[in-house]
Amino acid sequence: MLQSLEIRDVLIIDRLGLELGPGLNVLTGETGAGKSILLDALGFVLGWRGRAELVRQGATQGEVTAVFDLPAAHAARGVLAEAGIDAGSELILRRVNYADGRKTAWINDRRVSGEVLRDLSDHLVELHGQLDDRGLLNPRGHRALLDAYAGLDLAPLRAAWAAQRIARTALTGAEAALARAAAEEEFLRHAVAELDKLNPEPGEDAALDARRRLMQGAARIREDVAKGLMALSDDGAEGRMRDALRWLEGASDKAEGRLDAALAALNRALIELGEAQDGVQSALEALDFDPRELEQVEERLFAIRALARKHVVPPDDLGGFADDLRVRLQAIDGGAAGIARLQKAVAEAEAAFAAEAARVTAVRRQAALRLDSAMAAELAPLKMDRAVFVTEFAAGEPGPEGVDAVTFTVATNPGAPSGPLNRIASGGELSRFMLALKVCLTGDTPGQTLIFDEIDRGVGGATADAVGRRLRALAKGAQVLVVTHSPQVAAFGARHWRVEKRVAGEQTLSTVTPLGEGERVEEIARMLSGDTVTEAARAAARALLQG
């Protein structure tokens, strides 16, 4: 609810404060007194696009401050949370228009953009008038209004749309992956066959390289190893040592023990010499190889390294690389079955969405019939009993809200073509259409301030009385602010302000004055009789105020 509006140095307003309350708030005054300026100022602080320059002549800046009551569950809190703004029970909007054209805005002393203000205003204020392009006249919002009227829960429909989108995305991704794999199928099959034929194992490259180097070096060292073995054999060191042992043993009996240690060492040396002979013999046998083996080892080593270079992987990773290629081949071989499963899932998701969308469409059409009937009942007292309001359906772009395009249309006379509200109805008719529609849709936007700008234009008498009664009915559950020239409408207000111009020095200024009971009688009498207020007009004004 809008609690107060403070305006400084805006157009012909120097200082103005307006304290509002719940129920029906009425603004009256002569044409040109400045009533529309109040709405311009409110639109400015809410971020709406309006007049480019609002600064009063001679001032350096114009400023508007609006204070709103903000209940705990108010929808505006979602916008505030997204903008990172903490809010208590009171919301203060302030916007400044500088003389050089710059504009700056704050929400609870937190600087914000005009876009944040506009998003917030959607949950705070509804303006209904000829220039309204954000509310009932905007066809893009008609479907949402109808859904609110129907009490329709769109969660199942949105879930079905999301499931359909996920299924389609999965199918598209699988088809793209299969297409990419199929494009390289020939390469994959050839590469896998080549790798399977070679069947390289981890560590084989290093083992083959070591074996190759050993065989390459064997020819160079085998002759020396054989000579070494010969030097250790019976014809070499071993034979000479055994001769020495035999000669010394023959002399040991007469050496009185002096040769015992030498004989023991010589026996140990013979044992060590035998072990050396065995080791050299083993090495010589290892160096003995078939030249064809070297050729085979080199061929396999070169084949492994060639494949590693070809596929740009380390030799030891060729086995894992082959496994990866096999997986890609399996995806191709089993791709058709996988695509079929995903296609089935898409078909099922599409069928589920279509069924839920059809259910939502049926609910909407039933609600549309009720709304059209309710509108007919509302239009009759507003002297528009010959007008026809129809909620029209057309095929819309499928989406999370369904497949329906909904438009509120009217035909102002029997046999006349129907069309959108803002193209068919005249100014006065348009205001009454919107009032009737708002009455029928009451409760769809709880917690908002509803503003009706000269909704009684072109009507009077019983019709104006009907307009006033409907505004008062709307105001029972919400705050309604109406700018009116109709005394019948003004008489239904819970609060009443008079807007008037005055000349101070050489400046024309606009003021707003709250009216007490007696002052309301005078104002409504002026609205009834003009410049000269008669007793008859005062009596008529009292009668209107008494209801």
Sequence and secondary structure as in RCSB ss.txt:
>XXXX:A:sequence
MLQSLEIRDVLIIDRLGLELGPGLNVLTGETGAGKSILLDALGFVLGWRGRAELVRQGATQGEVTAVFDLPAAHA
ARGVLAEAGIDAGSELILRRVNYADGRKTAWINDRRVSGEVLRDLSDHLVELHGQLDDRGLLNPRGHRALLDAYA
GLDLAPLRAAWAAQRIARTALTGAEAALARAAAEEEFLRHAVAELDKLNPEPGEDAALDARRRLMQGAARIREDV
AKGLMALSDDGAEGRMRDALRWLEGASDKAEGRLDAALAALNRALIELGEAQDGVQSALEALDFDPRELEQVEER
LFAIRALARKHVVPPDDLGGFADDLRVRLQAIDGGAAGIARLQKAVAEAEAAFAAEAARVTAVRRQAALRLDSAM
AAELAPLKMDRAVFVTEFAAGEPGPEGVDAVTFTVATNPGAPSGPLNRIASGGELSRFMLALKVCLTGDTPGQTL
IFDEIDRGVGGATADAVGRRLRALAKGAQVLVVTHSPQVAAFGARHWRVEKRVAGEQTLSTVTPLGEGERVEEIA
RMLSGDTVTEAARAAARALLQG
>XXXX:A:secstr
 EEEEEEEEETTEEEEEEE  SEEEEEE  TTSSHHHHHHHHHHHTT    S  B TT SEEEEEEEEE  TT T
HHHHHHHTT    SEEEEEEEEETTS EEEEETTEEE HHHHHHHHTTTEEEESTT  SSTT GGGHHHHHHHHH
T   HHHHHHHHHHHHHHHHHHHHHHHHHHHHHTHHHHHHHHHHHHHH   TTHHHHHHHHHHHHHHHHHHHHHH
HHHHHHHSTTTHHHHHHHHHHHHHHHHTTTTTTTHHHHHHHHHHHHHHHHHHHHHHHHHHHT   HHHHHHHHHH
HHHHHHHHHHHTS GGGHHHHHHHHHHHHHHHHHHHHHHHHHHHHHHHHHHHHHHHHHHHHHHHHHHHHHHHHHH
HHHHTTTT TT EEEEEEEEEEEETTEEEEEEEEEESSTTS  EEHHHHS HHHHHHHHHHHHHHTTTSSTT EE
EEESTTTT  HHHHHHHHHHHHHHHTSSEEEEE   HHHHTT SEEEEEEEEEETTEEEEEEEE  HHHHHHHHH
HHHH SS  HHHHHHHHHHHH 
